[in-house]
Each structure stands twice: as C-alpha cells, then as structure tokens.
Amino acid sequence: MTRKPVVMHLATTDMTLAWLLAPQLEAFRDAGYEVVTASADGPFVEAMTKRGIRHLAVPHLTRSKSLLSDARALSSIYRRCRKVRPDILHTHNPKPGIYGRIMGRLAGVPVVMNTVHGIYAQSSDSKKRKIVVYGAERVAAAFSDLNLIQNEEDLATLRRVHVPARKLRLLGNGVDLAYFDRSRYHADREEIRRELGFGPDDVVCGVVGRLVSEKGFREVFAAAAELHEAAPNVRWMVIGPDDDAKSDAISGDEVREAQAGSDGRLQVLGERSDMARLYAAMDLYVLASYREGFPRSAMEAAAMGLPIVATNIRGCRQVVDDEITGRFVPKRDAAALAEAVAGLAGDPEARRRMGKAAHAKAVQSFDQQQVIDITLAAYEELLSAKRRTRGLAPQPSGLNAAEERPGPG
C-alpha cells in the first residue's frame, strides 16, 4: 500500500494554524496528504484536534524577542523534523519562515517551502531594519525549494533583493466565499444590531483584529472620540482577542477609557466565532493597521459587501481600490481616519456603490480555493521533481509509524 506523503506546517503560534490555515489544512488532508502541524502549544490546539489535524508542540517558539528562546527553538524544530520525517516542510513566517527553512533542510527534509504572509519590513522602515530582514530572507531562501508570496509588492521586493525567480511564486490570499455571503445573514443583521443596541439610523463601523497598537486601535479609539459629537450616528464594533504577549498590547485601561470617551458608541466584543453574522450587522469596515501582509479581515469584509476605510500600506492595497471599493487614509493619522469614516457615514449611496464593487472584487480575487489549488500544485510539482532527481526514501504508512522511528536528537 502506497503511503500518504507527509506535509508538516510550522508556525509560531497555534492561533495562526487555527485562524488562518485550518481550511487549507483540511483541504490538503482531503487531497491525500498526511497533515501535521507544529507550533508553540496553546489554547487553539484543541480546535485543530477536533478538525482531525494532528499537532506537535514545539518548545521555545515565541513571537517575543528572545535570543535564548530562538536558539532553543532551532533545536526543537530540528528534532521535530527528524522525528516526523515529513516529505514536505511548509513554514509560515516571520520566525519559522526564516529558521524553520534552515533547520528543515539541515534535518534532511526533501521539500522545504515557505509562505510569505508579509515581509517584516516596508519601504518606510529604517535602512538597518530592511538590511536585516531582506538579508534573512535571502539566506533562508537558499535553504528552500519554493516560496509562495501572498502579495505582489512582496514578490517584487524579493526579486529586487536577488532571491532567485525560480524560487518565487505568487500565491494570493482568499477566504471562504460561501460562508462570507451577505445574502445568508439578512435576519442576523437586525438581530445583532438589536442585541448591541444599534438603531436603524446608526452607521456601524466594524474593526477586527488582535488588540495591539500595530493594528491601529489607538487611532480607531481617537477617531471614535472625535466623531462622538461630529457624527453621533456613527457606532463602532471592535472584535478581537487581547494579545498580552505582544509588547504593543492595548491595555484594559485603554479600552475602558476609549469606551467612556465615546459615550457608549464604541463596543469591544472580544473574540467571537460568529464573524459572518457580525459583518452582516456592519455598514462599513475599518482597518487602520501599520503593517499587513494580505489582511484576511478586509477580504472577509469585502466578501460581505462592505466598503472599507484602510491605511494606504502594502497588503491593504491588495484588497482595497481607492474610491472604488473604499478609501485610503495615511497610517497613524486619527484625524484622517475620522474624516474618511464621517464622509462615508454621511453618504449611503457611496457605501452602497463601494460595497457592491468590494463584493465583486472578492468574488474575482479572494476565493480561498485558488490558494489551495496553487499550493497543492506546488506540492505535487516539487515532490515529483525530488523523486526524479534523487528519489524519496520509502517510509512506513501513516504518522504514527513515522513517530515510532528513532531519529537523532
């Protein structure tokens, strides 16, 4: 019996695996791959297990800046690769995308590849930061067979810093368009708005993301306070978990102060699992981030037919067409954000027109099946090439057998 090829997806946190990759992982499994995930342990592992996806904890993986933890994580990744012996190691940046590729190759994984969700340097960053980040990408690329790039701007950047073209492929990004379909949630719109105390004439602005400064929440809070009197019909719905592990986490005191300053017009709902219902209750969507790769929440909002006010940065530019599907504002500019929101709040025809265009763009460009198909084609191509050039060593069928094989480390 021919065994299934094993693909191991390595990320820093289980949140990335559960929130961003779960539908893809299920699709890879259904396509005939043995799918293994690896990350730091966390509260989302149980959700992955319930989906039938095996998870391996990787000690010392952390998003924090810790040279000691990073050094220990290198050893942990190497040992996991030697234990599982995957046919494919698929890493997801930032950190695992750099040292995961290196350790995977050193551990003898036949195919090593990475998805670039967003290079951790932008044109506006310091020269020193760009040298470090671009240099790390070039080194890691030397240890990989292929890099799937989510947006065109990062693809151009990697070409410019001399990552070989044969190792780069545009991936794009996508969401489940069948789930994020506004026509399914007409009744939910009125129900949610009643639950949250929104009136029929209120213009509800949605904001989704981890509660960290990088997501622009301080500008959102300032804009909400500014529009308290200038546009009293504007209401705000903030959805997302705390992220106390990040140095720029928004504190509980800041949230409470923002709510008090908006006189109840800003509601912070925390983490929710009914996102499509919540999007259906919104009239426009706001993304005030300083850095994005290819923002999933904005794609979801577009699929739900919402106009989007977003910062004019890489990632947002891949989702929003200025004055067609939404409006751009400068990052870190609360006044410009408030002005753009007030403008759309007072112009229902512009919201309708932009929302319709946003939905059309989502249908054309943001279907997650396209991402799945491109990735599966890459797997098949790279595995076939390895078999032709050197052959893949026969292995026992199934991960359980693989885990029983002794390996160094």
C-alpha positions in Angstrom: 0.0 0.0 0.0 1.4 3.4 -1.0 1.7 5.6 2.0 0.4 9.2 2.1 3.1 11.9 1.7 3.5 13.8 5.0 3.4 17.6 5.0 4.2 19.5 8.2 3.1 23.1 8.6 5.2 25.0 11.0 4.0 28.3 12.5 4.9 30.3 15.6 1.5 30.0 17.3 -1.4 27.7 17.2 -3.6 30.8 16.6 -2.1 31.1 13.1 -2.8 27.5 12.3 -6.4 27.6 13.6 -7.4 31.1 12.3 -5.5 31.4 9.1 -4.7 28.0 7.8 -7.4 25.5 9.1 -9.5 25.3 5.9 -6.3 24.8 3.8 -5.0 22.1 6.1 -8.3 20.2 5.8 -8.2 20.6 2.0 -4.6 19.2 1.9 -5.7 16.3 4.1 -8.7 15.6 1.8 -6.4 15.7 -1.2 -4.4 12.7 0.2 -1.7 14.2 2.4 -0.9 13.3 5.9 -1.1 16.7 7.5 0.9 17.5 10.7 1.0 20.9 12.3 3.7 22.3 14.6 3.8 25.4 16.8 4.1 26.6 20.3 1.4 24.9 22.4 -1.7 27.0 23.1 -5.5 27.2 23.5 -6.2 26.6 19.8 -4.7 23.1 19.7 -7.9 21.5 20.8 -9.8 23.1 17.9 -7.2 21.7 15.5 -7.5 18.3 17.0 -11.3 18.4 16.7 -10.8 19.1 13.0 -8.8 15.9 12.7 -5.4 17.7 12.3 -2.5 16.4 14.4 -0.5 18.9 16.3 3.0 18.7 17.7 4.2 21.2 20.3 7.5 23.0 19.5 9.1 24.2 22.8 10.5 27.7 22.9 8.8 29.1 19.8 7.8 32.6 20.7 6.9 35.9 19.0 8.9 37.8 21.6 12.4 39.0 21.1 14.5 36.4 22.9 17.8 35.1 21.5 17.9 32.3 24.1 14.4 31.1 23.2 15.1 31.4 19.5 18.3 29.3 19.8 16.3 26.6 21.7 13.6 26.7 19.2 16.1 25.9 16.4 16.9 22.7 18.2 13.2 21.9 18.8 12.4 22.4 15.1 15.3 20.2 14.1 14.2 17.4 16.4 10.6 17.6 15.3 11.7 17.3 11.6 13.9 14.3 12.4 11.1 12.6 14.4 8.3 13.1 11.8 10.5 12.9 8.7 8.0 14.8 6.6 8.2 14.8 2.8 7.4 18.5 2.8 8.1 21.1 5.5 5.9 24.2 4.9 6.8 27.1 7.0 4.9 30.3 7.7 6.8 33.5 8.5 8.1 35.5 10.3 10.3 33.5 12.6 9.6 29.9 11.4 9.8 31.2 7.8 13.5 32.0 8.5 15.0 29.4 10.8 12.4 26.8 10.0 13.6 26.6 6.4 17.2 26.3 7.5 16.5 23.6 10.1 14.3 21.7 7.8 17.0 21.5 5.1 19.6 20.6 7.7 17.3 17.9 9.1 17.1 16.3 5.6 13.5 17.2 4.7 13.2 16.5 0.9 11.0 19.5 0.1 11.2 22.8 2.1 8.9 25.7 1.3 7.6 28.8 2.9 4.5 31.1 2.6 5.4 34.8 2.9 2.4 36.3 4.7 4.1 39.7 4.7 7.7 40.6 4.8 8.6 42.2 8.1 10.0 45.4 6.6 8.4 48.1 4.5 9.7 50.8 2.3 9.2 53.3 5.1 11.3 51.3 7.6 14.8 52.2 8.5 17.7 51.1 6.3 19.1 49.0 9.1 15.8 47.1 9.5 15.5 46.5 5.8 19.0 45.2 5.6 18.4 42.7 8.4 15.0 41.5 7.2 15.9 41.3 3.5 19.2 39.6 4.3 17.5 37.0 6.4 15.0 36.3 3.6 17.8 35.8 1.1 19.6 33.4 3.4 16.5 31.4 4.2 15.5 31.2 0.6 18.8 29.4 -0.1 17.6 26.6 2.1 14.2 26.3 0.5 12.8 24.9 -2.8 9.9 27.4 -3.2 8.4 30.5 -1.6 4.7 31.3 -2.0 4.2 35.0 -1.9 0.8 36.4 -0.9 1.0 39.8 -2.4 2.6 41.4 -5.5 4.6 44.0 -3.6 6.5 41.4 -1.6 7.1 39.4 -4.7 8.7 42.5 -6.3 10.8 43.2 -3.2 12.2 39.7 -3.1 13.1 39.8 -6.7 14.8 43.1 -6.1 16.9 41.7 -3.3 18.0 38.8 -5.6 16.0 35.9 -4.3 16.1 33.6 -7.4 13.0 33.9 -9.5 12.6 30.1 -9.8 12.1 30.0 -6.0 9.2 32.6 -6.0 5.6 32.1 -6.9 2.6 34.4 -6.4 0.0 32.8 -4.2 -2.5 35.5 -3.3 -4.9 35.0 -0.4 -8.5 34.0 0.0 -11.4 33.3 2.3 -14.5 31.0 2.2 -16.8 32.9 -0.1 -19.7 30.5 0.6 -19.5 31.3 4.3 -18.9 35.1 3.9 -22.0 35.6 1.8 -24.2 38.5 3.0 -27.3 37.1 1.4 -27.3 34.3 4.1 -27.5 36.7 7.0 -30.3 39.2 6.4 -32.1 38.1 9.6 -28.9 38.1 11.6 -28.2 41.7 10.7 -31.3 43.1 12.5 -30.9 40.6 15.4 -27.3 41.5 16.1 -27.9 45.2 15.8 -30.8 44.9 18.3 -28.6 42.9 20.7 -25.9 45.6 20.6 -28.3 48.5 20.9 -27.7 49.9 17.4 -30.6 51.8 15.9 -31.9 51.6 12.3 -30.3 55.0 11.5 -26.9 54.2 13.1 -23.9 53.7 10.8 -21.9 50.8 12.3 -18.2 50.6 11.7 -16.5 47.3 12.3 -12.9 46.8 13.3 -11.4 43.2 13.6 -8.0 42.3 14.9 -5.8 41.4 17.9 -5.8 44.3 20.4 -2.4 45.6 19.7 -1.2 49.1 18.7 0.1 47.8 15.3 -3.4 47.2 14.2 -4.2 50.9 14.6 -6.5 50.6 17.6 -5.3 53.8 19.2 -6.2 55.7 16.0 -9.5 54.0 16.0 -10.2 55.0 19.6 -9.2 58.6 18.9 -11.4 58.7 15.8 -14.3 57.4 17.8 -13.9 60.1 20.4 -13.6 62.8 17.7 -16.8 61.6 16.0 -18.7 61.5 19.3 -20.2 64.9 18.6 -19.4 65.5 14.9 -21.2 62.3 13.7 -23.3 61.0 16.6 -24.9 58.3 14.4 -21.6 56.5 13.9 -21.2 53.5 16.1 -18.1 51.2 16.5 -17.9 47.4 16.9 -14.5 46.1 17.8 -13.9 42.4 17.6 -10.7 40.5 18.6 -8.8 38.9 21.4 -6.3 40.5 23.8 -2.7 39.8 23.0 -0.8 40.4 26.2 2.3 38.6 24.8 3.0 41.5 22.4 4.9 44.5 23.6 2.4 46.8 22.0 -0.7 45.2 23.5 -3.6 47.6 24.2 -4.3 47.6 27.9 -7.7 47.1 29.5 -7.5 50.6 30.9 -7.1 52.0 27.4 -10.1 50.1 26.2 -12.3 51.3 29.1 -11.1 54.9 28.6 -12.0 54.6 24.9 -15.4 53.3 25.6 -16.1 56.0 28.2 -14.8 58.7 25.8 -17.2 57.6 23.1 -20.2 57.7 25.4 -21.2 54.1 24.6 -20.8 54.4 20.9 -17.8 52.1 20.9 -18.3 48.4 21.9 -15.5 46.0 22.4 -16.8 42.5 21.9 -13.6 40.4 22.4 -13.0 37.2 20.4 -16.1 35.9 18.5 -16.8 32.8 16.4 -19.8 34.3 14.5 -17.9 36.7 12.3 -20.1 36.5 9.3 -23.1 37.5 11.4 -21.2 40.4 12.8 -20.0 41.6 9.4 -23.7 41.5 8.3 -24.5 44.0 11.1 -21.9 46.5 9.9 -22.3 49.3 7.4 -18.6 49.8 6.7 -15.3 48.3 7.8 -12.2 50.0 9.1 -8.6 48.7 9.0 -6.1 51.2 10.5 -3.0 48.9 10.6 0.6 50.0 10.3 1.7 46.7 8.7 -0.2 43.9 6.9 0.7 41.1 4.6 -2.6 40.4 3.0 -5.3 41.2 5.5 -7.9 38.4 5.9 -10.4 40.5 7.8 -10.5 43.0 5.0 -11.1 40.2 2.5 -13.9 38.9 4.6 -15.5 42.4 4.9 -15.2 42.8 1.1 -16.9 39.4 0.5 -19.7 40.6 2.7 -20.2 43.7 0.6 -18.8 46.3 2.9 -16.9 49.5 1.9 -13.5 49.6 3.6 -11.6 52.5 5.1 -8.0 51.3 5.3 -4.5 52.6 5.7 -2.5 53.1 2.5 0.0 50.3 3.1 1.2 47.2 1.4 -1.4 44.5 2.0 -4.3 46.9 2.3 -3.5 48.0 -1.3 -4.1 44.4 -2.5 -7.6 44.4 -1.0 -8.9 48.0 -1.4 -9.1 50.0 -4.6 -9.2 53.7 -3.5 -12.5 55.4 -4.2 -13.8 52.2 -5.8 -14.2 49.7 -3.0 -13.2 52.0 -0.2 -11.0 54.9 0.8 -7.3 55.1 1.9 -6.0 57.1 4.8 -2.4 57.6 6.0 -1.3 55.3 8.8 -1.1 56.7 12.3 -3.5 59.6 11.3 -6.6 59.5 13.5 -7.9 62.8 12.1 -7.8 61.5 8.5 -9.4 58.2 9.7 -12.3 60.1 11.4 -12.8 62.3 8.3 -13.0 59.3 6.0 -15.4 57.4 8.2 -17.6 60.5 8.7 -17.6 61.1 4.9 -18.9 57.6 4.2 -21.3 57.6 7.1 -23.0 60.6 5.6 -23.1 59.1 2.1 -25.2 56.0 1.9 -25.0 55.9 -1.9 -21.2 55.8 -1.8 -21.4 53.0 0.7 -23.7 51.0 -1.5 -21.6 51.6 -4.6 -18.3 50.8 -2.9 -19.8 47.7 -1.1 -21.1 46.3 -4.4 -17.6 46.8 -6.0 -15.9 45.3 -3.0 -18.0 42.1 -3.2 -17.3 41.8 -7.0 -13.6 42.1 -6.3 -13.8 39.4 -3.6 -15.6 37.0 -5.9 -13.0 37.5 -8.6 -9.8 37.6 -6.5 -10.3 36.3 -2.9 -11.5 32.7 -3.3 -9.5 30.5 -0.9 -9.9 27.6 -3.4 -7.4 29.4 -5.7 -4.9 29.4 -2.8 -5.5 25.7 -2.1 -5.1 24.8 -5.8 -1.8 26.7 -6.2 -0.4 25.1 -3.1 -1.4 21.6 -4.0 0.1 22.1 -7.5 3.3 23.2 -5.9 3.4 20.2 -3.6 2.9 17.8 -6.5 5.5 19.5 -8.7 8.2 19.6 -6.0 7.7 16.1 -4.9 7.8 14.8 -8.4 11.0 16.7 -9.1 12.6 15.3 -6.0 11.6 11.7 -7.0 13.1 12.2 -10.4 16.4 13.7 -9.2 17.2 11.5 -6.1 14.1 9.6 -5.1 12.3 9.7 -1.8 13.2 7.1 0.8 10.3 4.6 1.5 8.7 5.2 4.8 6.1 3.3 6.9 2.5 4.3 6.2 1.0 7.0 8.5 2.3 9.4 11.0 2.1 7.1 13.9 4.6 4.8 12.3 6.8 7.7 11.5 6.7 8.8 15.1 7.9 5.4 16.2 11.0 5.5 14.0 14.1 6.6 16.1 16.0 9.6 14.9 18.9 11.6 16.2 18.2 14.3 18.7 
